[in-house]
Structures are given as C-alpha cells and as structure tokens.
C-alpha cells in the first residue's frame, strides 16, 4: 500500500530530518515548516520509526480537503479509507488543532470526525457497535485556513522517548534536539566527544548512539507494532537489519557535571541505552574543563529561564574555555557572544521546547 507519510519535527530541524530521510533512501522527501513529507509503504513507515533521530513522530497522512463547515468536515473524513487500517475492535481516539479556520471548537471537531469514522467503519465491518478494546489507532487532525488534514499516528509515544531515560534532570533536553546538535557538530565517533554540562547525559548518549550507528528506536515499541494491517515480519526484519548495521569500535565520550544525582541518572541512562561502556561520566566543574586537542565540545548550559536565573547562566558561559576550537553550544541568551567573548563562526536558530535558542558553532 503506497502511503503519504509525515514526520513532524522541532522547528529548525527540517533540513536535518530531510537529510536523514534521504540517507534512508525514502522517496518524495519534501520539507515544510515543522514537518517533512515523504512517500513509501509499510516497510518505509517501519524503518522511519526505528531509525529517525530528529523526527518527533511518523504519521500516515490519509487526506487533505477543504472544510469550512461541519458537514464538509464530516463528508471529507467519511470518504477516507479507515477500514484499510482500523479493525472491528480498534480504538481510535481523536485529537487535533484549528488555526485560522471557521471551525474553531476542538471538541466539536473531534466529535464530528469520530462520527464520520464510525459511519465509514459500519460499512466496512457490518456492525453498529465498536467496543474499541483492541489496538490503538490515534487519529490526528489539523485545521488550517479552512483546510483539514487527517493523520493516523503510527508511533504512539513521541520518537524522542527512546526508552532509556526514565530519570532526567530538572530541565531535560529532548533526545531529538540533542541528536540534532550532535549531527550538526559532525561528530561520528572520531576523537573525543565532551559535554561539560551533561546533566542526565542526553547529549553524550545520543552521540554514542550516532557513533555506533544504533537505530534510536531499536529498544522501544510503537503503536503500529500491534496493527494487524502491518505484517509482523516487517518489524522483525527491520530490527535485525538495524542491528546488523551497527559499529563496534572504541569511542571516547565524556560528560561532566557538578550535580551528583544527575550523574547517577546519566550513568543509569547510558547503561539502559547500551552505551555505558563508551561514556565516562565525572563529577567536575565546567570551569576546570580543558578540551583535548581532538575534542568536539557539544553542550547545553543552564539557561536561567528554567534553572537559577540569568546571572547564573551568564556565569556558566564564562566557565567555558574561550579557546575551544570545536564548540557547539545552545543558548537563548541574546548577548551570548558578547559574554563569551567570541563571535560564532555560524549560528542556527533552534527551539528547546518553547524557548527560542541559537546553536553557536565554533569550528
């Protein structure tokens, strides 16, 4: 079955995600704001869930149509091929949003979409009652400028939830953003990788996964794992192929932090991710950090908005060695370069949650 697939991402990561999809040999890759579209069948959907590092989810885009009234929304949804995916006992919760559209009531839209799906499934399954006690098929809708786009979520929990981080620090970074920072640093396992503000270890762990070429979703499950319409063999084969593509070489990764509890969580997270043997976590003050000659330093110091205050964040910036040759630092501070004392060779706008930041890159 040929599918239109959609991978949402954090704003600013569309280019990186497009590159990932092209490396996976996906077809029809097209970047849009906050998402990248591509095409394929169930095999491509499975591989995308397992292997994408910077995507938040993998959605099946079932259709897009004008919907400025509840009647047109109902008829448009009813016309979609729900029976090809949702079985008689499938659960299909509905959620979504409306932006610059006449249909502004989200609960009303949810109700209309649910009724339309039920009417379509009645025709497919020959019943008027749906217990919804089987596998889950989460329906998402987006109403924008009176155009409705309808999706099925194949991932379930967001792809940033790799499964290795039940414990995290007070201001955790999403694994997808951490992975993006490592990809932008071009670290692939050579030399030393260092993070002097490592917290619960997300950046070094994602760097180790990239160095080993380990699929980030290899140790977790997805909603579509349970879908009867997706052959189980596709998941088995994709996981086996991903494991066969891993590297096993000596790597040198280091994470430092002054918070002992965060470091304990970092060690546990690294073990859970299967990369504990590659990362050395150490209780250390960032002011004592001196990068090795071949080191790439990738770090996310405290911002002030979440931890402490702005003056604490500025003090953290002054701890970082000014002569670090390969430095990639994420900050929302508008005067970071002045505080740090060096103008970045390049900077890139990224979002950490709702906080607009820049990744300052020193080559």
C-alpha distance (Angstrom), angle and dihedral (degrees) to the residues before:
residue distance angle dihedral
X1 . . .
X2 3.81 . .
X3 3.80 111.2 .
X4 3.77 137.8 -169.6
X5 3.80 104.0 -134.8
X6 3.79 128.8 -163.8
X7 3.80 126.9 -161.0
X8 3.83 112.7 -166.8
X9 3.80 116.5 -155.1
X10 3.78 141.5 175.2
X11 3.80 112.8 -77.5
X12 3.78 110.1 -90.1
X13 3.80 95.3 31.8
X14 3.81 98.6 83.0
X15 3.82 93.6 102.6
X16 3.80 93.8 48.7
X17 3.79 91.5 47.6
X18 3.81 91.0 49.3
X19 3.80 89.0 53.1
X20 3.80 90.5 50.4
X21 3.80 91.8 52.0
X22 3.79 92.1 48.5
X23 3.82 90.8 50.6
X24 3.81 87.1 53.2
X25 3.83 86.7 53.5
X26 3.80 94.5 -117.7
X27 3.81 118.5 165.8
X28 3.79 131.4 -127.1
X29 3.81 95.0 19.3
X30 3.82 109.0 -176.2
X31 3.81 123.8 169.4
X32 3.79 120.9 -144.3
X33 3.79 131.7 169.1
X34 3.79 107.5 -61.3
X35 3.80 96.0 -8.2
X36 3.80 145.5 51.9
X37 3.80 123.9 -140.3
X38 3.80 124.1 -149.3
X39 3.80 138.5 159.1
X40 3.76 135.4 -124.1
X41 3.77 144.5 108.9
X42 3.81 132.1 -88.7
X43 3.81 90.7 -69.1
X44 3.82 91.4 59.4
X45 3.81 90.3 45.3
X46 3.82 90.2 54.0
X47 3.82 94.0 47.3
X48 3.80 91.7 47.6
X49 3.81 91.9 54.2
X50 3.79 92.4 48.7
X51 3.79 100.5 40.9
X52 3.82 112.0 30.3
X53 3.81 113.2 105.6
X54 3.82 101.9 -176.3
X55 3.83 102.4 36.0
X56 3.80 120.5 100.4
X57 3.81 96.1 -154.9
X58 3.78 143.5 -14.7
X59 3.80 112.8 -122.5
X60 3.80 131.5 -175.4
X61 3.80 107.3 -134.3
X62 3.80 103.6 -144.1
X63 3.77 98.1 -178.9
X64 3.77 150.2 -36.9
X65 3.81 125.7 -141.5
X66 3.85 143.3 151.4
X67 3.81 112.2 -81.2
X68 3.78 117.6 172.2
X69 3.82 94.7 143.2
X70 3.79 133.5 43.3
X71 3.81 88.7 -115.8
X72 3.81 93.5 57.6
X73 3.81 90.1 44.4
X74 3.81 90.8 51.5
X75 3.80 94.9 47.5
X76 3.80 93.5 44.3
X77 3.80 92.8 52.0
X78 3.80 93.1 43.3
X79 3.82 90.4 55.7
X80 3.81 92.9 59.9
X81 3.86 121.0 100.7
X82 3.81 98.7 -105.9
X83 3.79 93.7 149.8
X84 3.80 91.4 63.5
X85 3.81 88.9 66.1
X86 3.81 114.0 19.0
X87 3.83 117.3 67.7
X88 3.78 125.6 -150.3
X89 3.82 93.7 -88.6
X90 3.82 97.4 35.1
X91 3.80 119.5 131.9
X92 3.81 114.2 -132.2
X93 3.82 114.4 -177.6
X94 3.81 114.7 -176.7
X95 3.80 129.4 -142.2
X96 3.78 136.4 155.7
X97 3.78 148.2 122.4
X98 3.80 142.2 -100.5
X99 3.80 124.2 -141.1
X100 3.81 126.3 178.3
X101 3.81 91.2 -15.0
X102 3.79 135.8 124.7
X103 3.81 91.7 -123.6
X104 3.79 100.1 72.8
X105 3.82 102.8 155.4
X106 3.81 107.2 95.2
X107 3.85 94.7 -168.8
X108 3.81 90.4 51.9
X109 3.81 91.7 48.9
X110 3.79 90.3 48.7
X111 3.79 90.8 51.8
X112 3.81 94.2 47.7
X113 3.81 92.8 47.8
X114 3.81 91.4 48.1
X115 3.81 91.5 51.0
X116 3.79 92.0 48.2
X117 3.82 91.9 51.6
X118 3.80 90.6 48.8
X119 3.81 91.4 51.9
X120 3.80 91.1 51.2
X121 3.82 92.8 46.6
X122 3.81 91.2 49.3
X123 3.79 88.3 63.0
X124 3.82 92.4 46.6
X125 3.79 100.1 44.6
X126 3.81 101.2 28.6
X127 3.79 95.8 -127.8
X128 3.79 138.3 107.6
X129 3.82 97.2 -151.7
X130 3.79 127.6 67.8
X131 3.78 116.6 -171.7
X132 3.83 93.2 -168.3
X133 3.81 91.2 -152.3
X134 3.82 96.5 127.9
X135 3.79 134.5 75.5
X136 3.80 118.9 -28.8
X137 3.82 125.4 -105.9
X138 3.78 106.3 -178.8
X139 3.80 112.1 -154.5
X140 3.79 119.4 -151.3
X141 3.78 127.1 -170.3
X142 3.78 132.3 -169.2
X143 3.81 120.0 -164.4
X144 3.79 110.6 -168.2
X145 3.81 126.2 161.3
X146 3.84 88.5 -12.8
X147 3.82 92.4 -56.4
X148 3.80 116.5 121.1
X149 3.81 119.8 -151.8
X150 3.79 117.4 -171.6
X151 3.80 125.8 -157.7
X152 3.80 142.3 179.4
X153 3.80 113.9 -141.8
X154 3.81 110.3 -134.3
X155 3.81 96.3 178.8
X156 3.79 106.0 59.1
X157 3.79 103.5 -167.1
X158 3.79 111.7 39.3
X159 3.80 115.9 -85.9
X160 3.81 90.1 -118.6
X161 3.81 85.6 72.3
X162 3.79 97.0 83.5
X163 3.80 92.6 169.5
X164 3.80 98.3 -114.2
X165 3.79 100.4 91.8
X166 3.81 115.2 67.0
X167 3.81 85.4 138.4
X168 3.79 121.9 54.3
X169 3.76 139.8 156.4
X170 3.78 129.2 -95.2
X171 3.83 94.3 -83.3
X172 3.81 106.7 27.0
X173 3.79 121.5 -167.7
X174 3.79 118.4 -134.9
X175 3.77 112.6 -104.7
X176 3.82 89.7 -129.1
X177 3.81 92.1 57.5
X178 3.81 91.8 45.2
X179 3.79 89.9 51.4
X180 3.81 90.3 49.8
X181 3.80 91.2 53.2
X182 3.80 90.8 51.4
X183 3.81 91.7 48.0
X184 3.81 90.6 50.3
X185 3.82 89.8 51.5
X186 3.82 88.1 56.0
X187 3.80 91.1 -133.1
X188 3.80 108.9 159.6
X189 3.79 102.6 163.1
X190 3.80 103.5 -69.1
X191 3.80 119.6 119.4
X192 3.79 124.6 -8.7
X193 3.80 125.1 -34.0
X194 3.80 113.7 -157.3
X195 3.80 137.6 -178.7
X196 3.83 114.2 -179.1
X197 3.85 92.1 -172.6
X198 3.81 97.1 44.0
X199 3.82 100.6 150.2
X200 3.81 108.0 176.8
X201 3.79 90.8 -3.4
X202 3.79 104.3 -104.1
X203 3.82 97.2 140.8
X204 3.85 97.2 48.1
X205 3.81 90.9 43.2
X206 3.80 93.1 51.5
X207 3.82 88.9 45.8
X208 3.81 90.3 53.1
X209 3.81 91.2 49.1
X210 3.81 89.6 51.7
X211 3.82 92.4 46.9
X212 3.81 90.5 51.2
X213 3.82 91.8 42.7
X214 3.79 87.5 -128.3
X215 3.79 114.8 166.6
X216 3.84 105.2 -114.7
X217 3.82 92.7 -138.6
X218 3.80 96.6 47.6
X219 3.83 94.9 107.0
X220 3.80 100.3 43.4
X221 3.78 140.1 67.7
X222 3.79 132.0 -122.9
X223 3.80 134.1 -151.5
X224 3.82 90.5 -112.3
X225 3.83 89.2 57.1
X226 3.81 85.2 80.7
X227 3.78 99.7 41.1
X228 3.78 112.6 118.4
X229 3.82 90.9 -149.2
X230 3.83 91.4 63.0
X231 3.84 113.2 72.3
X232 3.82 110.8 -121.3
X233 3.80 89.1 -137.2
X234 3.81 90.1 68.2
X235 3.80 90.4 62.1
X236 3.81 93.4 43.9
X237 3.80 93.6 48.3
X238 3.82 93.5 45.0
X239 3.81 92.6 50.8
X240 3.80 91.9 47.9
X241 3.81 91.4 48.5
X242 3.81 91.4 48.9
X243 3.80 92.1 51.6
X244 3.81 90.8 48.2
X245 3.83 89.7 55.2
X246 3.81 94.5 56.6
X247 3.80 122.6 112.5
X248 3.80 124.8 -136.3
X249 3.80 110.2 -160.4
X250 3.79 134.5 130.8
X251 3.80 111.0 -84.8
X252 3.79 130.5 -175.9
X253 3.78 114.7 -144.9
X254 3.79 126.4 159.7
X255 3.79 133.7 -169.2
X256 3.78 124.1 -173.2
X257 3.80 131.9 -173.4
X258 3.80 138.7 153.9
X259 3.84 92.4 -134.0
X260 3.79 109.4 91.7
X261 3.82 94.3 -166.9
X262 3.80 91.5 52.2
X263 3.80 90.1 50.9
X264 3.79 91.3 50.9
X265 3.82 88.5 53.2
X266 3.81 90.0 46.6
X267 3.80 92.2 55.1
X268 3.80 91.6 48.3
X269 3.80 91.5 47.6
X270 3.81 91.8 49.7
X271 3.80 91.3 51.0
X272 3.78 90.4 48.6
X273 3.81 89.9 50.9
X274 3.80 90.3 50.9
X275 3.82 94.9 -117.2
X276 3.81 100.9 96.4
X277 3.82 91.8 115.0
X278 3.80 92.2 59.0
X279 3.82 101.6 50.5
X280 3.80 128.4 67.9
X281 3.79 112.2 -157.3
X282 3.79 116.1 -163.8
X283 3.77 136.1 179.7
X284 3.77 101.3 -119.5
X285 3.79 142.2 145.4
X286 3.80 112.5 -114.9
X287 3.80 88.2 -134.0
X288 3.80 89.0 67.4
X289 3.81 93.7 51.5
X290 3.79 114.6 117.5
X291 3.80 113.1 179.2
X292 3.78 118.6 -130.6
X293 3.78 116.1 -117.0
X294 3.81 92.8 -103.6
X295 3.81 95.6 38.1
X296 3.77 127.1 126.6
X297 3.79 110.0 -156.5
X298 3.81 115.8 -154.3
X299 3.77 116.2 174.3
X300 3.78 147.4 157.5
X301 3.84 108.9 -153.5
X302 3.83 121.1 -164.2
X303 3.80 112.2 -74.9
X304 3.79 105.7 -152.6
X305 3.83 91.1 -127.1
X306 3.80 90.2 82.2
X307 3.79 107.6 15.8
X308 3.79 125.4 37.2
X309 3.79 113.3 -36.3
X310 3.78 139.5 -64.6
X311 3.80 93.9 -85.6
X312 3.82 89.5 55.9
X313 3.81 89.7 51.6
X314 3.79 91.5 49.7
X315 3.80 89.6 50.6
X316 3.81 88.9 53.2
X317 3.82 91.1 52.9
X318 3.81 90.5 54.4
X319 3.82 90.3 55.4
X320 3.80 93.0 64.3
X321 3.82 113.2 95.4
X322 3.79 108.5 -105.5
X323 3.79 91.7 -145.9
X324 3.81 95.9 59.2
X325 3.80 102.0 135.4
X326 3.81 100.1 -160.6
X327 3.78 106.5 34.8
X328 3.82 128.9 155.9
X329 3.79 112.4 -178.0
X330 3.81 129.4 174.6
X331 3.80 117.4 -146.1
X332 3.82 139.3 154.5
X333 3.80 92.6 -158.4
X334 3.84 109.5 118.9
X335 3.81 91.4 -149.2
X336 3.80 99.3 43.0
X337 3.81 95.3 124.1
X338 3.81 92.3 52.2
X339 3.82 91.4 48.9
X340 3.80 93.0 45.6
X341 3.78 92.1 45.6
X342 3.80 98.1 -131.4
X343 3.77 132.5 87.1
X344 3.80 111.6 -128.5
X345 3.79 119.1 -113.4
X346 3.78 86.4 -135.3
X347 3.78 137.7 -7.1
X348 3.78 132.5 -161.6
X349 3.80 129.8 -161.2
X350 3.82 112.9 -121.4
X351 3.79 135.2 163.2
X352 3.80 124.0 -128.0
X353 3.78 99.3 -165.0
X354 3.79 104.3 -51.8
X355 3.81 93.5 -24.8
X356 3.80 115.6 105.7
X357 3.79 109.1 -136.9
X358 3.77 140.3 167.7
X359 3.75 125.9 -132.6
X360 3.80 103.6 -137.5
X361 3.80 109.4 -151.7
X362 3.79 123.9 -161.1
X363 3.79 114.6 -175.6
